[in-house]
């Protein structure tokens, strides 16, 4: 679109959708931009679903994420939290300057989940516009669990992500390397109440894969993509998400509340 055409979307009070992804290793069989491809495709499909009742404009994907845990396997570019926060803050300022008043951070990378929750909270309070974050795999978790055969949810370069890539760009998958991609000693670290930094060398040694890509099928990928797009569309349609944030930092606000 041209700048003038983008301005027309702002005049329609469209929600800006920024797919936030990562550039990181995805085992021996998937390209390093897997999260960006999946995230952008989901956002575009969701925008098409809501075109008639909740206009949304999709930005090019933010391909840098917080991915230092993947560095031992190479093929990874990572931001730190401060850099990520600064980049997204600049996006917010820019879209406000263009006349937009709503931003959805549509995330497709596990390492971004908690950072984006903090960033959305901080920027919403600071800028006065609703900044909403969602992780697309989590938003459609129940539907995805019903599609997969070897795992209960999306992991990494797994049955789910490989199925999605087969649906979106089958020639990009190194199919001859799938059989040897399984990490036999992969471990989950998300279930504990105690957390620390875990590299993917610790979590998925040898291959960097969590889950079983051998069960991947393009048909599953199409169904997962449809489920994630519908989940994202439901958020775009939800008016309660797009109310301007309460201006809690207004000087004297707390004093007035006690009167």
C-alpha positions in Angstrom: 0.0 0.0 0.0 1.0 3.6 -0.5 1.2 6.0 2.4 -2.1 7.6 1.3 -3.9 4.2 1.3 -2.5 3.4 4.8 -4.0 6.7 5.9 -7.4 5.6 4.7 -7.1 2.5 7.0 -6.3 4.8 9.9 -9.4 6.9 9.1 -11.4 3.6 9.4 -10.0 3.1 12.9 -8.3 -0.1 11.8 -6.4 -2.2 14.3 -2.7 -2.5 13.4 -1.4 -6.0 13.7 2.3 -6.5 14.2 3.4 -10.2 13.8 6.2 -10.6 16.3 8.4 -13.7 15.5 12.1 -14.7 15.6 15.0 -15.8 13.5 16.4 -19.0 15.0 17.3 -22.6 14.4 14.4 -24.9 13.7 16.2 -28.2 13.6 17.8 -29.7 10.5 14.6 -29.6 8.4 13.0 -26.2 8.7 14.3 -22.7 7.8 15.3 -20.2 10.4 12.4 -17.8 9.5 9.7 -20.4 10.3 8.1 -18.3 13.0 7.9 -15.3 10.8 6.3 -17.2 7.9 3.7 -18.8 10.3 3.0 -15.6 12.2 2.5 -13.4 9.1 0.3 -15.9 7.3 -1.9 -16.3 10.4 -2.2 -12.5 10.8 -3.1 -12.0 7.1 -5.8 -14.7 7.2 -7.2 -13.3 10.4 -7.4 -9.8 8.9 -9.3 -11.3 5.9 -11.8 -12.9 8.3 -12.6 -9.7 10.1 -12.5 -7.4 7.0 -16.2 -6.6 7.1 -16.7 -5.8 10.8 -13.3 -5.1 12.4 -10.8 -3.7 9.9 -7.2 -4.7 10.5 -4.0 -3.8 8.7 -1.0 -6.2 9.0 2.5 -5.0 9.2 5.5 -6.9 7.8 6.6 -9.4 10.5 9.1 -8.3 13.2 11.6 -11.1 12.6 13.8 -10.4 15.6 12.7 -11.9 18.8 14.2 -13.0 22.1 16.0 -16.2 21.1 19.3 -16.4 22.9 18.4 -19.8 24.1 18.8 -21.1 20.5 22.3 -19.6 20.0 24.2 -22.9 20.7 22.7 -24.4 17.4 23.6 -21.4 15.2 21.4 -19.7 12.7 19.9 -17.4 15.3 19.7 -13.6 15.7 18.4 -12.5 19.1 17.4 -9.2 20.7 17.6 -8.6 24.4 14.6 -7.3 26.3 15.6 -3.6 26.3 16.1 -3.6 22.5 12.8 -5.4 21.9 10.9 -3.0 24.1 12.5 0.0 22.4 11.7 -1.3 18.9 8.0 -1.9 19.7 7.8 1.4 21.5 9.0 3.1 18.2 6.3 1.1 16.3 3.6 2.4 18.7 4.8 6.0 18.3 4.9 5.6 14.5 1.4 4.2 14.2 0.1 6.9 16.5 1.7 9.5 14.2 -0.1 7.9 11.3 -3.4 8.2 13.0 -3.9 4.6 14.3 -5.1 4.0 17.9 -4.9 0.2 18.4 -2.1 -2.3 18.2 -2.2 -6.1 18.4 1.1 -7.8 18.9 0.5 -11.2 17.4 3.3 -13.5 18.6 4.4 -16.8 17.1 7.6 -17.5 19.2 7.7 -19.0 22.7 10.6 -16.9 23.9 8.6 -13.7 23.3 5.6 -14.6 25.4 6.5 -13.1 28.8 8.5 -10.2 27.4 5.5 -9.1 25.2 3.2 -9.3 28.2 5.4 -6.8 30.1 5.8 -4.6 27.0 2.1 -4.5 26.2 1.3 -3.6 29.8 3.9 -0.8 29.9 3.2 0.7 26.5 -0.6 0.7 27.1 -0.2 2.7 30.3 2.4 5.1 28.8 0.7 5.8 25.4 -3.0 5.7 26.3 -3.8 3.3 23.4 -4.7 -0.4 23.8 -1.7 -2.5 23.1 -2.8 -6.1 23.2 -0.6 -9.2 22.9 -1.5 -12.8 22.1 0.5 -15.9 21.3 -1.3 -17.5 18.4 -0.5 -21.1 19.4 -1.8 -20.5 22.9 -5.0 -18.8 21.6 -5.9 -21.9 19.6 -4.4 -24.5 22.0 -7.6 -26.6 22.4 -8.1 -26.8 18.6 -4.4 -27.6 18.0 -4.4 -30.4 20.6 -7.3 -32.0 18.7 -5.4 -32.0 15.4 -2.0 -33.3 16.6 -1.3 -37.0 17.0 2.0 -37.2 18.9 1.9 -34.2 21.2 -0.6 -32.1 23.0 0.5 -28.7 21.8 3.0 -26.7 19.7 6.6 -27.3 20.7 9.5 -26.4 18.4 10.1 -27.6 14.8 7.7 -30.2 15.8 4.6 -32.0 14.4 2.7 -28.7 14.5 5.3 -26.3 13.1 6.4 -28.7 10.5 2.8 -29.3 9.4 2.3 -25.5 9.1 5.4 -25.1 7.0 4.3 -28.0 4.8 1.0 -26.2 4.2 2.6 -22.8 3.6 5.8 -23.6 1.7 6.3 -27.4 1.1 9.4 -26.9 -1.0 11.0 -25.1 2.0 11.0 -28.2 4.2 14.0 -30.5 4.0 11.9 -33.7 4.0 14.9 -36.0 3.8 16.1 -34.7 7.2 12.8 -35.1 9.1 13.5 -38.7 10.1 16.6 -37.8 12.0 15.3 -34.6 13.5 13.8 -36.0 16.7 15.7 -35.1 19.9 15.4 -38.2 22.0 16.4 -36.5 25.3 14.2 -33.4 24.9 12.9 -32.0 28.2 10.1 -29.6 29.2 11.0 -26.8 31.6 7.8 -24.8 31.6 5.8 -26.8 34.2 7.8 -25.8 37.3 7.0 -22.9 39.5 10.7 -22.2 39.6 12.3 -20.8 36.5 15.8 -20.0 35.3 17.5 -19.7 31.9 17.7 -22.9 29.9 19.4 -23.1 26.5 18.1 -25.3 23.8 21.2 -27.4 24.1 19.8 -28.3 27.6 16.2 -28.6 26.4 16.6 -30.4 23.1 20.2 -31.7 22.7 21.7 -32.8 19.4 18.9 -31.6 17.0 17.3 -28.6 18.7 13.9 -30.1 18.1 11.1 -30.5 20.7 8.4 -32.8 19.5 8.1 -35.3 16.6 8.1 -33.8 13.1 7.7 -37.2 11.6 4.0 -37.0 12.1 3.7 -33.7 10.2 1.2 -33.4 7.4 0.2 -30.4 5.2 -3.4 -31.2 5.9 -2.8 -30.8 9.6 -1.0 -27.5 9.0 -4.0 -26.1 7.1 -6.3 -27.0 10.0 -3.9 -25.5 12.5 -3.6 -22.3 10.5 -7.3 -21.9 10.2 -7.7 -22.4 14.0 -5.1 -19.8 14.8 -6.5 -17.3 12.4 -10.0 -17.7 13.8 -8.7 -17.3 17.3 -6.8 -14.1 16.3 -9.9 -12.8 14.5 -12.0 -13.4 17.7 -9.7 -11.0 19.5 -9.9 -8.4 16.8 -13.7 -8.5 17.1 -13.8 -8.3 20.9 -14.7 -4.7 21.8 -13.6 -5.0 25.4 -9.9 -5.4 24.3 -9.9 -2.2 22.4 -11.1 0.3 25.0 -8.5 3.0 25.8 -6.5 2.0 28.9 -7.4 3.6 32.2 -5.0 6.6 32.7 -3.7 5.4 36.1 -0.7 7.7 36.0 -2.7 11.0 35.8 -1.3 13.3 38.6 -3.7 13.2 41.5 -5.7 10.3 40.2 -5.3 8.3 43.4 -6.2 11.2 45.6 -9.5 11.8 43.7 -10.3 8.1 44.1 -10.3 8.4 47.9 -12.8 11.4 47.9 
